[in-house]
Amino acid sequence: MLLKTLLITSLLGWVKCQDSQIMTLEEKTVIRDQIVEMFDHAYGSYMKNAYPADELMPLSCRGRVRGQEPNRGDIDDSLGKFSLTLIDTLDTLVVLNKLDEFEDAVRKVVTDVRLDNDVVVSVFETNIRVLGGLLGGHVMADLLQQRGERMQWYRDELLHMAKELGHRLLPAFNTTSGLPYPKVNLRYGVLNPLSRTGTESDTCTACAGTMILEFAALSRLSGESVFEEHARKALDVLWQRRQKGSDLVGTVINIHNEEWVRRESGVGAGIDSYYEYLMKAYILLGDNVFLERFNIHYSAIMKYISQPPLLLNVHMHNPTVSVRSWMDSLLAFFPGLQVLRGDLKPAIETHEMLYQVTKQHKFLPEAFTSEFRVHWGQHLLRPEFAESTYYLYKATGDPYYLRVGQSIVEKLNAYARVPCGFAAVQDVRTGMHEDRMDSFFLAEMFKYLYLLFSEKSQLPIDIDDYIFTTEAHLLPVSLSITKPPYQRNHTETVPLPQEEDLFTHSCPSMETLFPNNPSFAKTIRDSYKYLTGVGRAVHPVPVREIDLPFHDNGMEPVEFLKSMGISLTPLNEDHKGVYLVKLVAEVSQAPEEEEVVPHVVQLISPPFLGRTVITAGPAKFGMDLTKQEHGVKGSIAKASPYTACVPVDNAAQLKGHIAVALRGDCMFAVKARHLQDAGAIGVIFIDHREGSNSQDTPLFQMVGDGDSTEDLTLPLVFLFSQEGAVLTSALKENHNVDVLLLPKERQLGHGKTEKPAGMNIKLRLAEEGELEDGAARGPTLEFVLEKDGMILKEVEQEAQHKQFCTEATEEDRTEPYSADSSQNTNSNSAPDHC
């Protein structure tokens, strides 16, 4: 009895010493029930207010039907008038144990959905969302039918629909390279005159490399090998076109000549699921070639792209230099992939970095800088962070990740929930909503969150029997055994020499990775606990002294002081050597966001005559309008196609005009090049996000595409959707509209603001002790910083200067100046040059 008491006491002591993250089964049950309620709210809102439309518009509380809503550019290529959200949600219903709703949903899909619509869709999105959804739904329906509990009426209808859709996607692969076109018309294919597509020449790496799971599963389940053949061929091309020196791939490739169009390499948007599908194709199909390719790529990623905890894009041909200082939210999937690889330490590091960003901004911004500031403020309810959280919890069993999942649930309810579902966040800085709830929110987010808080015994299926596609659809890992590949579907490879680690060909073992160390994950996380500054106590920066060596050339210290706003004039030849510089001011932190100079589009032709002024954002490339005294004037004309992602077909109308183009489909720089080549003298981009405006969303500067933009000389400005509607309405109602593009402060009719009084101060460095010896010459100023502002005191002043500035009083010269004050404290002071 005594021994038992001692054991219990020791156990209690151990528990108390553990991290306070431990979650009881009762707590997990409460959160799991909350997730089910949230799913019911989102799914129920779609079925009640949107079905059979593709997606729910949660603010308008109606369905989004393509062609009936304003065009959003490439975002709408996911919509094919095939009840996208319902198909994407099928296997989520089974995971959440909503089997009655699943059977009803399958009946609706079989009865109502058509796949032969005359609509152009994204091959990539249709594959992962619709084909993957049909296959996942079929696998679940077949399982339930075999159990004899329900679905006894089912006769493989979803599989037949999947096969039909697969055949409708196949025309996209009709290229000389084997890389698919990015878009296809569901009814007319690609090259048919009625298809309205087939002119594209480029596709992203992920778009071509994320077909193998769905296409191979379709081949194995249907008995038609053609799908797997095409998916393997596309992967072969991407592998052959990797940069042999770095083993990295670019972001965009030409589907005809196989040349890289964008050579930027990372693990986020444009490439992400290519790497994911190499690893998962090995798991699903058991083909070693995919694992070998993945391991070679992974070594390159960890060598060049991974800068723990950051993952920064590099140039595939020169991978030692980062090409941009920001990351996109899609890379949040990568820690989960690293868990599958068995590389837990960097997975924990990057995931913790992402978690700290969510603490700072509530959600992951669509893109954020390496200093964790907002780069693009949108949050589309993406599930990748929840996905990696689930994988890390499965790998470590650390209850910390349950708390992370709990925070995701709480923030979704607090900041994204609306009466008719859940709405994307237009900008995490303002919290404004966007009228969209993408299908992946139901397909992925709720699946990963529910699984995170569920025990295996509480699930209707054995989740370990399945592999998740990139859209979280479930495919059985038994396919490689029960449905062997066809002879021509085996990809031969010549093994390449590489450095192998313990887990190159095996699954990770916690005991091997971290023997006798149950708190290993916390130890790694603690290094990044205050990465973004959130939660860290703020301590004032102490007054410091630094020694700066001023040698003959003095370049480095001079540049350093210039960066502080101090310009120097070298002393005479007698004063060379080392000088002591005292920094008596506290160093303030850099501003949270880079200052954006507001621009305007001013309508100057009749009947507007300069009275209509539209706020616009600038670009970091192209002509700098702040250096153009009178701005750029011209008549506006709409580009055709409106997105300008391919060479325009109305160059004659655009020549000598300021082009108007829609955001989306491709990078701003790509559009600008096409319009510059067409002879446009300027470009106005209009946001494709419905309802966006400059009142609710901070202005931002458009950025290039990662490559050099020195060839672009056009002035470029950006209008949000509501401001853009003013411009397009004016063009629609008037035959000719002339505009001025210029900084806001220079708009016509804008009154000149009174220039604040100031003074020019020349500084020279005195040797230590010089002032005490009376060696100073001329007027001398002493700067003192106090809490209330800066006090400027005159120590010595020459009589001539005093006589010239007779209007200045002693009070004026010593009155404190506060940067927060909007008053001009020197309104009665001397002229600017005093």
RAHUHU-V596701 format. One line per field, one symbol per residue. ss: DSSP state (~ for helix, > for strand, _ for the rest). psi: psi as a letter, one per 20 degrees, with the letter a starting at -180 (. if undefined). burial: I if it has 9 or more other ideal C-beta (glycine too) atoms within 8 Angstrom, else O. A space follows every 50 residues. Layout:
BEGIN
ss->???
psi->???
burial->???
END
This chain:
BEGIN
ss->_~~~~~~~~~~~~~~~~_______~~~~~~~~~~~~~~~~~~~~~~~~~_ ____>>>____>>>________~~~~~~_____~~~~~~~~~~~~___~~ ~~~~~~~~~~~~_______>>>~~~~~~~~~~~~~~~~~~~~~~~~~___ ______~~~~~~~~~~~~~~~~~_________>>>___>___________ _>>>~~~~~__~~~~~~~~~~~___~~~~~~~~~~~~~~~__>____>__ _>>>_____>>>_>>______~~~~~~~~~~~~~~__~~~~~~~~~~~~~ ~~~~~>>__>>__>>__>>>>>___>>>~~~~~~~~~~~~~__~~~~~~~ ~~~~~~~~~~~_____>>>____>>>__>____~~~~~~~~~~~~~___~ ~~~~~~~~~~~~~~~_>>__>>_>>_______>>__>_~~~~~~~~~~~~ ~~___~~~____~~~>>>_____>>>__~~~~____~~~___________ _________~~~~______~~~~~~~_________________>>>>>>> ____~~~~~~~~~_____________>>>>>>>_______________>> >>>________>>>>>>_>_____~~~____>>>>>>>____________ ~~~~___>>>>>_____~~~~~~~~~~____>>>>>______________ _>____________>>>>>_~~~~~~~~~~~~~____>>>>>>~~~____ _____________________________>>>>>>>__>>>>>>>>__~~ ~~~~_____~~~~~__>_________________
psi->ggggggggggghhgghirqjipprhgghgggghhgghgghggghhghhih pjrgrpnhhilrqoppiiqppjbhhiiipjlklghggiigihhggjkmhg hgghggggghghpqjkqmqprpgghhghggghggggggggggghghijha kiiplkhhhhhggggghhhhhhjmrhhipqqhqqphgicgiphjhkaiiq iqqqghghjlhhgghgggghhijoihghghgggghgggghjqohhikqqa hpqpigijqpgpjppbjbphhfiggghgghhgggikohhhgggghgghhh ghhghompjqnpqrphimjippiqkrqqihiihhhhhhghhjnhghgggg ghghghghhhjgroqhqqrijkrpgpiqokkqihghghggghghhhjoih hhhghhhggghghhiiprhlbpqqphpihhjqrqmqnqhighhgghgggg hhjqqhiiqirohijqqprijkqpppiihhghnqqqgjjooqqopqpqpq ahkhkrqqphhggmpkmikgghgghhijhkgiipipqppqpqpqpqppon aghkgghghghhijjpqqpqrriimrbpqpppoiqpoqqqqhqpppoprq opoiqqjgkiiopppqqaqjrapoiijogjapqrqqqpqoqhikirpqjl hhhhpjroqpqpqrhrqhhgghgghghijqirpopppiopiqrighpqqr pqrajhrpjhiojqpprpprghhhhgghhghhiphpoprpprqhijqpio qpqppqqaqppppqpqqpighhjkiqqaqpqpppprhiappoppgppqhg gghhlhhprhhghjpqpphipiqoikhjarrhj.
burial->OOOOOOOOOOOOOOOOOOOOIOIOOOOIIOIIOIIIOIIOIIIOIIIOII IOIIIIIIIOIIIIIIOOIOOIIIOIIIIIIIIIIIIIIIIIIIIIOOIO IIIOIIOIIIOOIOIOIOIIIIIIIIIIIIIIIIIIIIIIIIIIIOOOOO IOOIOOIIIOIIIIIIOIIIIIIIIOIIIIIIIIIIIOIIOOOOIOIOOI OIIIIIIIIIIIIIIIIIIIIIOIIOIIIIIIIIIIIIOOIIIOOIIIII IIIIIOOIOIOIIIIIIIOIIIIIIIIIIIIIIIIOIOIIIIIIIIIIII IIOIIIOOIIIIIIIIOOIOOOOOOIIIIIIIIIIIIIIIIIIIOIIIII IIIIIIIIIIIOIIIIIIIOOIOIIIIIIIIIIIIIIIIIIIIOIIOIII IIIIIIIIIOIIIOIIIIOIIIIIIIIIOIIIIIIIIIIIIIIIIIIIII IIIIOOOOIOIOIOOIIIIIIIIIIOIOIIOOOOIOOOIOIOOOOOOOOO OOIOOOOIOOOOIOOOOOOIIIOIIOOIIIIIOOOOOOOOOOOOOOOIOI OOOIOOIIOIIIOOOOOIOOOOOOOOOOIOIOIOOOOOOOOOOOOIOIII IIIIIOOIOIOIIIIIIIIOIIIOIOOIOOIIIIIIIIIOIIIIIIOIOI IOOIIOIIIIIIIIOOOIIIIIIIIIOIIIIIIIIIIIIIIIIIOIIIII IIOIIIIOIOOIOIIIIIIIIIIIOIIIOIIOOIOOIIIIIIIIOIIOOO OOOOOOIOOOOOOOIOOOOIIOOOOIOOOOIOOOOOOOIIOIIOOOOOOO IIOOIOOIOOOIIOOIIOOOOOOOOIOOIOOOOI
END
